[in-house]
Amino acid sequence: MAIEPLIVGAPFGNYLVREGVTSTAGTFTWEHRAGVLKRIWRVMRTVRYNRRQQAWINKLGLPNPGLRSVRESMAERIVSLHGFTEHEWQSLIDYAARMEPAPLAIELNISCPNVSKVVTDEVLVACRAALAHQDRFLTIAKLPPVRWLELAAPLYDMGIRWFHCCNTIPTPGGGVSGKPLKNYSLWAVGDLRDRFGDDVHLIGGGGVSCTADLDDFLSAGADHIAVASLLLNPLRWPQINRFRDHLRARLPQQTDRLAPASAGPPGN
């Protein structure tokens, strides 16, 4: 089963499932970090909307029940993961590899806005561990909206071929998503497409609120487009069907053009 052109980003993929759309569940950590009531409370306390900038700001801190709480099938979903230590990353990925059926893909949330250093030992451990299970699931690296090539280049050399551009913008007030993120993500998608050509699959996302935004990401070089902050308003959930149909009309039937990891970047 292939990843669809339209992706519902985490955490909305926990709840929103549509035919012809790939949902992302999570983001899951190894330890339990919050139950349902606490997650709702964190949303109410930290998520706010800046109407002038069309921006969402949050300081949620990955509230979730932990990966080991998952009981439903993830066979048609991407599962987003985040580890705080090398041991947690290894545990998360090993556990995901034992899930039956296996997830469609795992997305390594390696670009938390609260992490200042780009390429950490934990990131390298996570990617190596995930690539050891290529027979079980695809591996997606979610990149930051700054210094994306600094992180993507070593991961590409390791064998990562799926990249998600981008995570929220780090600010003192919290992670910023919505329209301010769009230009960063478009720039990142274009950079990675120029750097790696057709040897990578790119997921673009940030500030998608209409079909024109979808077209902008396609023009920049994205293969798939993720929608997230728009869905903070449940009244806008029906737009997912319209976005799906628009992408179906714009894109040919998706084929998995990626062979197993090549020796390195083009020209090496």
C-alpha positions in Angstrom: 0.0 0.0 0.0 1.4 3.4 -1.0 1.2 6.7 1.0 -1.5 8.8 -0.6 -0.8 12.3 -2.0 -2.8 13.9 0.8 -1.6 13.3 4.4 -3.4 14.2 7.6 -0.7 15.3 10.1 -0.4 14.2 13.7 -2.1 14.4 16.0 -5.2 14.8 13.8 -4.6 11.5 12.2 -5.5 9.9 15.5 -9.1 10.9 14.8 -9.6 11.8 11.2 -9.5 8.9 8.7 -10.7 9.2 5.1 -10.7 7.0 2.1 -7.9 8.0 -0.2 -6.0 10.0 2.5 -3.1 8.7 4.7 -3.4 9.7 8.3 -0.5 10.1 10.7 -1.0 8.9 14.3 0.9 10.2 17.2 3.3 11.8 18.0 4.0 8.9 20.4 6.8 8.8 23.0 8.0 5.7 24.9 6.6 6.8 28.2 3.0 7.8 29.0 2.9 11.6 29.1 -0.8 12.4 29.3 -4.2 10.9 29.4 -7.2 12.3 27.4 -8.2 14.9 29.9 -4.7 16.2 30.4 -4.2 16.4 26.6 -7.4 18.4 26.2 -6.3 20.7 29.1 -2.9 21.3 27.4 -4.6 22.2 24.2 -6.8 24.7 26.0 -3.9 26.2 27.9 -1.2 26.5 25.2 -2.8 26.6 21.7 -3.7 30.0 20.5 -4.4 31.7 17.1 -2.9 34.9 15.9 -5.4 36.2 13.4 -3.2 38.9 12.0 -0.4 36.5 11.1 -2.8 33.5 10.5 -0.5 31.6 12.8 -1.1 28.9 15.4 1.2 28.8 18.4 1.5 25.9 20.8 3.6 24.6 23.7 2.0 21.2 24.0 5.1 19.2 24.7 4.0 15.9 23.1 1.2 14.9 25.4 0.3 11.3 24.5 -0.4 7.9 26.1 2.8 6.3 24.9 3.3 3.9 21.9 2.6 0.8 24.0 -1.0 2.0 24.4 -1.8 1.5 20.7 -4.2 -1.3 20.2 -5.7 -0.5 16.8 -4.2 -1.4 13.5 -1.7 1.1 12.1 -1.3 -0.8 8.8 -2.7 2.1 6.7 -1.2 4.9 8.8 2.0 6.7 9.4 3.1 6.5 13.0 4.9 9.6 14.3 7.5 8.9 17.0 9.8 11.0 19.3 12.4 9.7 21.7 14.2 11.8 24.3 17.2 9.5 24.6 19.0 7.0 22.4 17.5 4.2 24.4 13.9 5.5 23.9 14.4 5.9 20.2 15.7 2.3 20.0 12.8 1.0 22.1 10.2 2.9 20.0 11.5 1.6 16.7 11.9 -2.0 17.9 8.4 -1.9 19.3 7.0 -0.5 16.0 8.8 -3.2 14.1 7.0 -5.9 16.2 3.5 -4.4 15.7 1.2 -6.7 13.8 0.3 -5.6 11.2 3.3 -3.2 10.8 2.6 0.5 10.3 2.6 1.8 6.7 5.5 4.1 7.7 7.1 5.6 10.8 7.8 9.3 10.9 10.8 10.3 13.0 9.9 13.6 14.7 13.6 14.5 15.0 13.1 18.3 14.7 11.3 19.3 18.0 11.5 23.1 18.2 12.9 22.7 21.7 16.1 21.0 20.4 18.7 23.6 19.4 21.4 21.2 18.0 20.4 19.9 14.5 22.3 16.6 14.1 22.4 14.9 17.5 23.6 11.4 18.4 20.0 10.5 19.2 18.9 11.4 15.7 21.5 9.2 14.1 20.6 6.3 16.4 16.9 6.7 15.5 17.6 6.7 11.7 20.0 3.7 11.9 17.5 1.8 14.0 14.6 2.6 11.6 16.6 1.7 8.5 17.3 -1.7 10.0 13.6 -2.5 9.5 13.1 -1.4 5.9 11.4 -4.6 5.2 8.6 -3.7 7.8 7.9 0.0 7.1 9.0 3.1 5.3 11.0 5.7 7.3 10.2 9.4 7.1 12.4 12.1 8.7 10.6 15.2 9.7 12.9 18.2 9.2 13.1 21.6 11.0 12.2 24.9 9.2 15.8 26.0 9.6 19.1 24.4 8.5 17.2 21.6 6.8 20.0 20.6 4.5 22.4 20.4 7.4 20.2 17.6 8.8 19.0 16.0 5.6 22.4 15.5 4.0 23.8 13.1 6.6 20.5 11.3 6.8 20.4 10.9 3.0 24.0 9.4 3.2 22.7 6.9 5.7 19.9 5.8 3.4 16.8 8.0 4.4 14.8 8.8 1.3 11.6 10.3 2.7 11.6 13.8 4.2 8.8 15.9 5.6 9.2 19.7 5.4 8.7 21.0 7.9 8.1 21.0 11.7 6.9 24.1 13.5 9.0 27.3 13.7 10.8 27.5 17.1 10.0 30.7 19.0 10.3 31.7 22.7 6.5 31.6 22.8 6.2 28.1 21.3 6.1 26.3 18.0 4.5 28.3 15.2 2.5 26.7 12.4 0.0 28.0 9.9 0.8 30.6 7.2 4.1 31.8 8.6 5.5 28.2 8.2 4.4 27.9 4.5 7.3 29.9 3.0 9.9 28.0 5.1 8.5 24.7 4.0 8.3 25.7 0.3 11.9 26.8 0.5 12.9 23.5 2.1 11.0 21.4 -0.4 12.7 23.3 -3.3 16.1 23.0 -1.7 15.8 19.2 -1.2 14.5 18.6 -4.6 17.4 20.6 -6.2 19.9 18.7 -4.0 18.6 15.2 -4.3 16.5 15.2 -7.5 14.0 12.4 -7.9 15.9 10.1 -5.5 13.7 11.3 -2.6 10.1 11.5 -1.7 9.1 14.9 -0.3 6.2 15.7 2.0 5.4 19.4 2.1 3.3 21.0 4.8 2.6 24.3 6.5 -0.2 26.8 6.2 -2.3 24.7 3.8 -5.8 26.1 3.9 -6.9 26.1 0.3 -6.2 24.3 -3.0 -3.9 27.1 -4.1 -1.6 26.2 -1.3 -1.6 22.6 -2.5 -0.6 23.8 -6.0 2.2 25.9 -4.5 3.7 22.8 -2.8 3.4 20.7 -6.0 5.2 23.5 -7.9 8.0 23.5 -5.4 8.6 19.8 -5.9 6.5 18.0 -3.2 5.2 14.5 -3.9 2.8 14.6 -0.9 1.2 17.3 1.1 0.4 17.2 4.8 -2.4 19.2 6.4 -2.5 19.8 10.2 -3.1 23.2 11.8 -6.1 23.9 9.6 -7.8 20.9 11.4 -7.7 22.6 14.8 -11.1 23.9 13.7 -13.3 20.8 13.3 -15.6 22.8 11.0 -12.9 22.7 8.4 -12.5 18.9 8.4 -14.8 18.5 5.4 -12.2 20.3 3.3 -10.0 17.2 3.4 -12.3 15.5 0.8 -11.9 18.5 -1.5 -8.1 18.6 -1.1 -7.9 14.9 -1.8 -9.9 15.2 -5.0 -7.9 18.2 -6.1 -4.6 16.2 -5.7 -6.0 13.2 -7.4 -6.8 15.3 -10.4 -3.4 17.0 -10.4 -1.2 13.9 -9.8 -0.9 10.7 -11.7 -1.3 7.4 -9.8 1.4 7.3 -7.2 4.1 4.7 -7.7 6.8 3.9 -5.3 9.7 5.0 -7.4 12.3 4.6 -4.7 14.6 1.7 -4.8 16.6 0.5 -1.8 19.0 3.1 -0.5 21.6 4.1 -3.1 25.3 4.7 -2.4 24.9 8.4 -1.7 23.9 11.8 -3.2 23.9 12.3 -6.9 27.4 13.0 -8.2 29.2 11.1 -5.4 
